Amino acid sequence: MTHPTDFPRDPARPALPEHLRTALWLADFGLPVMPLREGKGPMGNCHACRKNACGGRPNMKTPGPCECPAPCHAWAAATIDLNILTSPAWARAWRQAQAVAYHPGGAALTVVDLDNEEAVAWARQTLPETKTVPTTRGEHWLYLGTMASPNGVRPGVDIKSTMSYARWLGPGTGTMQLLPDVVRALAVKEPTTARPAPGIVTASAPAGGGECRHRSPAYLERGIAMAEQRIEEAAEVIHTTVYRTFLAVLSTHGRCGCLTEAHIKRLFTAAQAKGESLRNCEDAWTNALMTLGM
């Protein structure tokens, strides 16, 4: 799916109810949409999925689209399929809807949700200018690109992207920019307290089990060596480089079982040589695993 770089101005379906008209307009433009009930929350899960009956999606631990007929599983229900949006199964939800939301990650976007004046002031001093949308208490800053969706990355700041939804509040102003490293870095956990045996690497390699894409052991070795080099040559924001490098290694080599503890130790050693703590390395590794659903 291509992501939008700007939003249109006028929905062109005046005969339809307001929220459904807005949803169809946004879906035409490539934004996966869903109805919100009173209080800005998603519609409740369907009967088959209540109380964890479907095996985990109510807890939003499993990525992927929702396949329930009616709106269910929060952000995962968002869609651009006009047949689904106008289906009888969704009709009751639209009658109850108080607002429309969209799934930023589904349109290759990230929303930095600034919840108060202090957060907005911080963003204006720290983040690259981009498209901004006023909210009831602050602003949404929209960037092109996706990332994890942690809340509370700093006071009054949430990230809404791959596993989250954002309320539609209008097209905003300005031009969307590419998602910068300074925003990605907000999702990287900072070290808190020292843990015992700081010199021992405790991170584990994924169990694997998928199809191996390595043409030869040299292919994996070259990938690890390139990751080490990327860390060694990082000029600044080293914790961001470490996280993104770990993410790249895991996405390429983490699902087939070829990645070993020795490979992880090499990556951690390269990061620590640049001044990164063991705790930061372990947190970055864990964050990368969670981002990829491993």
SULDA-V472678 format. One record per residue. SS is DSSP state (h for helix, s for strand, l for the rest). PHI is phi in radians with two decimals (none if undefined). Layout:
SS|PHI, SS|PHI
//
This chain:
l|none, l|-1.47, l|-1.72, l|-1.29, l|-1.88, l|-2.75, l|-2.01, l|-1.26, l|-1.90, l|-2.19, l|-1.08, l|-2.03, l|-2.22, l|-1.10, l|-1.37, l|-1.59, l|-0.98, h|-0.95, h|-1.21, h|-1.19, h|-1.04, h|-1.12, h|-1.09, h|-1.17, h|-1.07, h|-1.19, h|-1.10, h|-1.01, l|-1.58, l|1.75, l|-1.69, l|-1.14, s|-2.17, s|-2.78, s|-1.44, s|-2.02, l|-1.48, l|-1.05, l|1.61, l|1.21, l|-1.58, s|-1.28, l|-1.13, l|-1.12, l|-1.09, l|-1.18, h|-1.01, h|-1.20, h|-1.92, h|-1.17, h|0.94, h|1.17, l|-1.12, l|-1.54, l|1.80, l|2.40, h|-1.06, h|-1.04, h|-1.56, l|0.99, l|-1.67, l|-2.04, l|-1.28, l|2.19, l|-1.23, l|-1.49, l|-1.91, l|-1.24, l|-1.09, l|-1.73, l|-0.96, l|-2.77, l|1.09, h|0.91, h|-0.99, h|-1.17, h|-1.38, l|-1.01, s|-2.62, l|-1.89, l|-1.31, h|-1.14, h|-1.16, h|-1.24, h|-1.06, l|-1.79, l|-1.28, h|-1.01, h|-1.15, h|-1.68, h|-1.07, h|-1.10, h|-1.08, h|-1.20, h|-1.16, h|-1.59, l|-1.10, l|-1.94, s|-2.91, s|-2.10, s|-2.12, s|-2.33, l|-1.70, h|-1.00, h|-1.04, h|-1.20, h|-1.95, l|1.07, s|-2.17, s|-2.27, s|-1.92, s|-1.62, s|-1.60, s|-1.77, l|-1.65, l|-2.76, h|-1.12, h|-1.12, h|-1.16, h|-1.10, h|-1.09, h|-1.07, h|-1.08, h|-1.15, h|-1.55, h|-2.03, l|-1.73, l|-1.11, l|-1.08, l|-2.72, s|-1.18, s|-2.18, s|-2.22, s|-1.14, l|-2.07, l|-1.14, l|-2.13, l|-2.82, s|-2.61, s|-1.81, s|-1.88, s|-1.87, s|-2.23, s|-1.47, l|2.29, l|-2.13, l|-2.82, l|-1.14, l|-2.13, l|-1.39, l|-1.67, l|1.11, l|-1.19, s|-2.84, l|-0.94, l|1.33, s|-2.22, s|-2.08, s|-1.95, s|-2.17, l|-2.64, l|-1.25, l|-2.28, l|-2.83, l|-2.29, s|-2.27, s|-1.26, l|-1.32, l|-2.20, l|2.10, l|-1.29, l|1.28, s|-2.36, l|1.65, l|-2.00, l|-1.12, s|-1.93, s|-1.14, l|-1.04, l|-1.51, h|-1.07, h|-1.14, h|-1.37, h|-1.02, h|-1.14, h|-1.13, h|-1.50, l|-1.54, l|-1.19, l|-1.50, l|-1.14, l|-1.93, l|-1.98, l|-1.18, l|-1.95, l|-1.07, l|0.87, l|-1.11, l|-1.55, l|-1.77, l|-1.39, l|-1.87, l|-1.17, l|-1.94, l|-1.40, l|-1.03, l|-1.17, l|1.40, l|1.98, l|-1.44, l|-1.21, l|-1.36, l|-1.76, l|-1.40, l|-1.27, l|-2.88, h|-0.99, h|-1.13, h|-1.13, h|-1.15, h|-1.05, h|-1.13, h|-1.11, h|-1.17, h|-1.11, h|-1.17, h|-1.15, h|-1.04, h|-1.13, h|-1.08, h|-1.18, h|-1.09, l|-1.63, l|-1.07, l|-1.57, l|-2.77, l|0.81, h|-1.08, h|-1.12, h|-1.20, h|-1.08, h|-1.07, h|-1.04, h|-1.17, h|-1.21, h|-1.03, h|-1.07, h|-1.14, h|-1.11, h|-1.17, h|-1.17, h|-1.63, h|-2.09, l|-1.58, l|-1.74, l|-1.79, l|1.62, l|-1.40, l|-1.27, l|-1.99, h|-1.07, h|-1.13, h|-1.12, h|-1.07, h|-1.07, h|-1.10, h|-1.14, h|-1.12, h|-1.11, h|-1.10, h|-1.18, h|-1.19, h|-1.14, l|-1.59, l|1.78, l|-1.33, l|-1.37, h|-1.05, h|-1.07, h|-1.09, h|-1.08, h|-1.16, h|-1.14, h|-1.11, h|-1.12, h|-1.11, h|-1.08, h|-1.13, h|-1.06, h|-1.17, h|-1.06, l|-1.55, l|1.23, l|-1.67
//
